[in-house]
């Protein structure tokens, strides 16, 4: 059995500042991210996984300490800039995916670190729904028929996931408000992750795997000059001073545009 794990840092327990999560994330933040990734890897192994690909999907992709992980785990560092981006390397041969340490989308009040892909974006919408990074890549994993076993992150994101599909297992590791977060104890979070992954394996056949037949992406920029600039990308149209729109029946077109902005 093959399992894919995508790990970001802004939705890891206790992380609350850009200084912790910037391109040179602090050793303490990296250690917390590694600890939660390790527990997730151990849990999927206990559930029968023989192959695990873990994508370090934050910053430079050099945050997780590989030596602390089970030996079965292969770790993807850095970025090849493939449109699959935060879940690069996944395909339909995988039996499940875990989204670890994900966070609320740009514009959300539920995380001091809320953003979507790049801080120059003020809002992203996919088929009319405000899009977090989770929604963008969950749509891709469904597109590939790979079920989502677990999502962890801040409470705002978890409420989004529960609304999208209440059968997806989730763990809220913290609640964010203004510039602060209140986190569960790290050991409690790790135990919750372990138990939720086991439930995720048991419940994966009940998940909603439907995928839209047409995709409409709207991207709003903080600066109007960027909307003008990216309106020249193939098939993209500028619809107001700060927003561009792309419509396609092929989700790969959506992902390709997102990796270029």
DARA-V559036 format. One line per field, one symbol per residue. ss: DSSP state (@ for helix, = for strand, . for the rest). psi: psi as a letter, one per 20 degrees, with the letter a starting at -180 (. if undefined). A space follows every 50 residues. Layout:
ss = ???
psi = ???
This chain:
ss = .======..........@@@@.....@@@@@@@@@@@@@@@@@@@@.... ======.........@@@....====........@@@........===== ==..................======..==..@@@@@@@@@@@....=== ====@@@@@@@@@@.....========..====..@@@@@@@@@@@@@@@ @@@@@@........=======..@@@@@@@.....=====..======.. @@@@@@@@@@.
psi = ppppppprhijqpipiqhhhjahmqqhgghggggghhgggghghghjjph ppooookpciklhpohiirqiipppoqapikqhidikqiqajiqirqpop krrqrpiqjjpikprogpiiphqppolippprhggghhgghghjkoqohq pqarhgghhgghhgoiippqooirpqpcjrqoqqphhgggghgghhgghh ghjhijqojqpqiqpoppppqhphhhgggiiiqpipqpiahjprpppqio hhgghgghii.
